[in-house]
Amino acid sequence: MGILSNLQRGNASKGVRAFSIAVVMFGAVATAMLSLVLEDLLPKGDPQALLDLKRLGILLAVLLFAGGAVWLRYGVRQTSGTLFSVQVLDEGMRDRTQEQGRNSRAVAAKKHMSIRVLHRWLDFETSTTNDVIDLEADCREAGAQLQLLVNTTPDDGKHSVAPVMLWPIAMAVGGY
C-alpha cells in the first residue's frame, strides 16, 4: 500500500497516467507472449516440438504485472479526486460539521487529493418579504459557482460533494 499512499500525497493525475501507460505496455507484451504460447500449442509437423516454458512463464509474469498496474490505477482513482464542500447557511446558524471535536472537512480531505470550498453565509432576515424567504439569486449564484468549480477541476479521480445547507437550498443550488 506504500505506492498508493505516496501517490495520494502527490499528483494523482500523474499516477493514473503512469499506471495507464503501464497497463497498455504490459497489455501489448502479454498479447505478443500469448501469440507465441498459442503458436507452441498448435499442432506442428515436428512431434518433438514442445511448449516453451520460458514463454509461458513470461506470459504469466506479464499478466500479473498488468493486473497489478490495473489494481493500482483503480486504487489511485478511487482514493483521489476532489471533494466539493458546499455550504449555504444563515448567518445565525451553526456549522454542525465542526461540533464534537471533529472537523468533517478535515476527515474528508484525508480521503481526497484536493478540496474545493464554496461557503456562503446569507442573511435570511433581510431576504424575507411577507414571511417568504427569497434566496433565488443567492442559490443561482452558488449553483453557478459550484458548476464553475466542477468544470475547472482536473478529472483525476472521483468527485464528491459534501453539502451543508437546508434541503430547499440544496435542491435550488443543485438545480442551478
C-alpha positions as CSV (number, residue, x, y, z in Angstrom):
1,M,0.0,0.0,0.0
2,G,3.0,2.3,0.2
3,I,2.8,3.1,-3.5
4,L,-0.8,4.2,-3.2
5,S,-0.2,6.3,-0.1
6,N,2.7,8.0,-1.8
7,L,0.7,8.8,-4.9
8,Q,-2.3,10.0,-2.8
9,R,0.0,12.6,-1.3
10,G,1.4,13.6,-4.7
11,N,-0.3,14.3,-8.0
12,A,-2.9,11.7,-8.7
13,S,-3.3,12.5,-12.3
14,K,0.3,11.7,-12.9
15,G,-0.1,8.4,-11.0
16,V,-3.2,7.5,-13.1
17,R,-1.4,8.4,-16.3
18,A,1.7,6.3,-15.3
19,F,-0.4,3.3,-14.4
20,S,-2.4,3.6,-17.6
21,I,0.8,3.6,-19.6
22,A,2.0,0.6,-17.7
23,V,-1.3,-1.2,-18.4
24,V,-1.0,-0.5,-22.1
25,M,2.6,-1.6,-22.2
26,F,2.1,-4.8,-20.2
27,G,-1.1,-5.5,-22.3
28,A,1.0,-5.3,-25.6
29,V,3.7,-7.6,-24.2
30,A,1.0,-10.0,-22.9
31,T,-0.6,-10.1,-26.3
32,A,2.7,-10.8,-28.0
33,M,3.6,-13.5,-25.5
34,L,0.1,-15.1,-25.8
35,S,0.5,-15.4,-29.5
36,L,3.9,-17.2,-29.0
37,V,2.4,-19.6,-26.4
38,L,-0.6,-20.3,-28.7
39,E,1.9,-21.0,-31.5
40,D,3.6,-23.5,-29.3
41,L,0.2,-25.2,-28.5
42,L,-0.9,-25.5,-32.2
43,P,-0.1,-28.9,-33.8
44,K,3.3,-28.9,-35.7
45,G,4.9,-31.3,-38.1
46,D,7.7,-32.0,-35.7
47,P,6.5,-34.3,-32.8
48,Q,9.5,-33.2,-30.7
49,A,8.3,-29.5,-30.5
50,L,7.0,-28.8,-27.0
51,L,5.6,-25.8,-25.2
52,D,8.4,-23.4,-24.3
53,L,8.1,-22.9,-20.6
54,K,10.0,-19.7,-20.6
55,R,7.4,-18.1,-22.9
56,L,4.6,-19.4,-20.6
57,G,6.4,-18.0,-17.6
58,I,6.9,-14.6,-19.2
59,L,3.3,-14.5,-20.2
60,L,2.1,-15.3,-16.6
61,A,4.5,-12.7,-15.1
62,V,3.4,-10.0,-17.6
63,L,-0.2,-10.8,-16.8
64,L,0.5,-10.4,-13.1
65,F,2.2,-7.1,-13.6
66,A,-0.6,-5.9,-15.9
67,G,-3.2,-6.9,-13.2
68,G,-1.2,-5.2,-10.6
69,A,-1.0,-2.0,-12.6
70,V,-4.8,-2.1,-13.2
71,W,-5.3,-2.6,-9.5
72,L,-3.0,0.3,-8.5
73,R,-4.6,2.6,-11.1
74,Y,-8.0,1.7,-9.7
75,G,-6.8,2.4,-6.2
76,V,-5.4,5.8,-7.1
77,R,-8.6,6.7,-8.9
78,Q,-10.8,5.6,-6.0
79,T,-8.9,7.4,-3.3
80,S,-8.1,10.5,-5.1
81,G,-10.1,13.2,-6.7
82,T,-11.8,16.3,-5.4
83,L,-14.2,17.0,-2.5
84,F,-16.5,19.9,-3.1
85,S,-17.5,21.4,0.3
86,V,-20.7,23.4,-0.4
87,Q,-22.2,25.4,2.5
88,V,-25.0,27.9,2.3
89,L,-26.3,28.8,5.7
90,D,-28.0,31.7,7.5
91,E,-25.6,33.9,9.5
92,G,-27.3,32.8,12.7
93,M,-26.9,29.1,12.1
94,R,-24.1,26.9,13.5
95,D,-21.9,24.9,11.3
96,R,-22.6,21.5,12.8
97,T,-19.7,19.9,10.9
98,Q,-17.4,21.5,13.4
99,E,-19.1,20.0,16.5
100,Q,-17.9,17.3,18.8
101,G,-14.2,18.0,18.2
102,R,-14.3,16.6,14.7
103,N,-13.9,18.6,11.6
104,S,-15.7,16.6,8.9
105,R,-13.9,18.5,6.1
106,A,-10.5,17.6,7.5
107,V,-11.6,13.9,7.8
108,A,-12.9,14.0,4.2
109,A,-9.8,15.8,2.9
110,K,-7.7,12.9,4.1
111,K,-9.5,10.7,1.6
112,H,-9.2,13.1,-1.3
113,M,-6.4,14.7,-3.1
114,S,-7.9,18.2,-3.1
115,I,-10.8,20.1,-1.6
116,R,-12.7,22.9,-3.2
117,V,-14.7,25.1,-0.9
118,L,-17.9,27.1,-1.6
119,H,-19.2,28.7,1.5
120,R,-21.9,31.3,1.7
121,W,-23.4,33.0,4.8
122,L,-26.7,34.5,4.0
123,D,-29.0,36.8,6.0
124,F,-32.4,35.2,5.8
125,E,-34.0,38.1,7.7
126,T,-33.2,40.7,5.1
127,S,-34.3,38.3,2.3
128,T,-37.7,37.8,3.9
129,T,-40.7,39.6,2.5
130,N,-44.3,38.8,3.7
131,D,-42.9,35.7,5.5
132,V,-41.3,34.3,2.3
133,I,-37.6,33.9,2.3
134,D,-36.4,34.7,-1.3
135,L,-32.9,33.2,-1.9
136,E,-33.3,32.6,-5.6
137,A,-30.5,34.9,-6.6
138,D,-28.1,33.6,-3.9
139,C,-28.9,30.0,-4.9
140,R,-28.4,30.7,-8.6
141,E,-25.0,32.4,-7.8
142,A,-23.9,29.4,-5.6
143,G,-25.0,26.9,-8.3
144,A,-23.1,28.8,-11.0
145,Q,-20.0,29.0,-8.8
146,L,-20.3,25.2,-8.0
147,Q,-20.6,24.4,-11.7
148,L,-17.5,26.5,-12.4
149,L,-15.6,24.7,-9.7
150,V,-16.6,21.3,-11.0
151,N,-15.8,22.2,-14.7
152,T,-12.3,23.6,-13.8
153,T,-11.3,20.7,-11.7
154,P,-8.9,18.1,-13.2
155,D,-10.5,14.7,-13.9
156,D,-8.0,12.7,-11.9
157,G,-10.4,10.7,-9.8
158,K,-13.8,10.8,-8.4
159,H,-15.8,13.9,-7.4
160,S,-17.6,14.1,-4.1
161,V,-20.0,16.8,-2.9
162,A,-20.4,17.5,0.8
163,P,-23.4,19.8,1.2
164,V,-24.0,21.7,4.4
165,M,-27.3,23.5,3.8
166,L,-31.0,23.3,4.3
167,W,-32.6,20.9,1.9
168,P,-34.6,23.5,-0.1
169,I,-31.4,25.5,-0.7
170,A,-29.6,22.3,-1.6
171,M,-32.3,21.5,-4.2
172,A,-32.1,25.0,-5.6
173,V,-28.3,25.0,-5.8
174,G,-28.3,21.5,-7.4
175,G,-30.9,22.7,-9.9
176,Y,-28.8,25.5,-11.0
